């Protein structure tokens, strides 16, 4: 019997090793070759595609078009499946890969008809831009063809790799609109529903300006003075957890040369996005000739597009944060407004097709909100939404050159932060902004619709070389109070993060890259300090019962530090107070297919007004008094933490509760491959409302710091590797440096691979 068990165990091990060998064998077939040579009709002069020790793609070419081919080749080798998901997501074509499971998402995306818009915009682009996109697409397809075998994602789905087209690059830009601006019109919808279910006073109360305002000119919006609205009689039900929409945002700031030892301006940029494997950005350096002069641009590109998104040409350096201007309006339709229906055909696997009917109007696609028709006018639906003008930043010599380009660039509106080697620094909104003059967070009557929606706004505020030498943005209001009335609130961040960045910048008089990196990693919990004081005072009413929690709070370190249990208690307590106060409102909105999710970031001033004034109508029916309500919030905090992490308080440390988990999209469906596909888990080191933004799968998608003209100390840290192939030497390259806060160089290091593509003729 013992021998039988021994042989069975041995057989199990052998079979396990054999299956592992098969998996690795199949995967290895789709590894791209990173050394060699080839020929192509798509290049005019030889193109070199090199990789350094991190896998950074270094492209050497004789023209911008040949450089686009080389970048496309590298993207096609390393990131094609990611690119395919981006274009399919924007176009509403994921069902062809994933079947019925993706049908709901595809219908949501087809509402915007972005495939058709990409095709139309492509035809209107200048010939030079169409050639750039064509050469990039040729590079993608030839880089993919070099691999020879489909990647494992296609083997698992049974889908076919479809060639890259020029219009697909426009879809990739549209995918960023969906990621960065959907919350704007979702928030407007929620506010329309709140106004209809409650009152306009309730809308104003919930969205009142906060004390955290960090506009560059120091202006403040008028405080709310409308009083606390009476909440209708509440019904008793289980308290709902109100999900918070992830704040697609970023930090950036800059100083002029008066505050650096080199005399050059210095910029910092970290863009906050959802994190997955592979990470969204791709480390890139382009080297090419332009008008007889050499150009070198180093930064990150977005696989699927031929431009450097954030980076430097050593004359200027630039970065972005999401602008959150109001770029969308819901237009209320009456019976006289003409609408029509179109059918969108959604392909499924095995040739099946699902029909999706969409109602259109002259103002945009139509959706029913509380049984009333509204058309969505959105910047992404306009002809100026996407183009290739971002490439012009590569040729800018000064801050003034960059500012001149900003108004023409077709991307989701961003805060451009730019510095130059001569010491200047500036901010300006870049990207598509509708020229209509009266943005609205509520419904707009169709009679008040402006034809200026079809035009891009060219007149935009900017700030250059302020007297303080400091500039900052963090997704809150940047423009003056006066300009705010013109450009509107598209879902601004609360401002706590921007305020903290601003205040930190005024703590020093001279800056180096290490100072900027320390600010990117600043996790001091300034925003939560009032909540900490409130909870500690509450717990001290019963020191015997609450002693272990009091101890945790008194030692909370005032930061989102990995060992802080007190931080976890304060953060979760705030969430539960909001859940209790607004649970009935959330329930009411849910009945109308609505949610407070997109408004939750606005609620902080209203919450404190309620806590300080304790109006009776805002007591949840589960509780008899405000004190009971606040104590109940802490009881729920303890209950939920115990359910999630056990009853050992040490397991509630923030580093464990907010652990960084960056996963491959297929890992959850195939747990056995999770270890192979995912990044290693890392201890949590940040949170919301502070410069060091970090969630479980969300945070700084890159950390960039540069002084143009002095790039030897420039930094580009990324939470993942270059390649999307799990057997690649570059699959996780750079990840450990990112989580350890090391200064990963921006410039390429030792080149270890090279492909040369010669002209076919």
Secondary structure by P-SEA (a helix, b strand, c coil): caaaaaaaaaaaaaaaaaaaaaaaaaaaaacccccccccccccccbbbbbbccccbbbbbbccaaaaaaaaaaaaaaccaaaaaaaaaaaaccccccccccaaaaaaaaaccaaaaaaaaaaaaccaaaaaaaaaaaaaaaaaaaaaccccaaaaaaccccccccaaaaaaaaaaaaaaccaaaaaaaaaaaaaaaaccaaaaaaaaccccccccccccccccccccccccccccccccccccccccccccccccccccccccbbbbbbbbbcccccccccccbbbbbbcccbbbbbbcccccccccccccccccccccccccccccbbbbbbccccccbbbbbbbbcccbbbbbbbbbbccccbbbbcccbbbbbbcccccccccccccccccccccaaaaaaacccccccccbbbbbccccccccccccccccccccccccccccccccccccccccccccccccccbbbbcccccccccccccccccccccaaaaaaaaaaaaccccccaaaaaaaaaccccccaaaaaaaaaaaaaccccccaaaaaaaaacccccccccaaaaaaaaaaaaaaaaacaaaaaaaaaacccccccccccaaaaaaaaaaccccccccccccaaaaaaaaaaaaaaaaaaccccccccccccccccbbbbccccccccccccccccccccccccccccccccccccccbbbbbcccccccbbbbbcccccccccccccccaaaaaaaccccccccccccbbbbbcccc
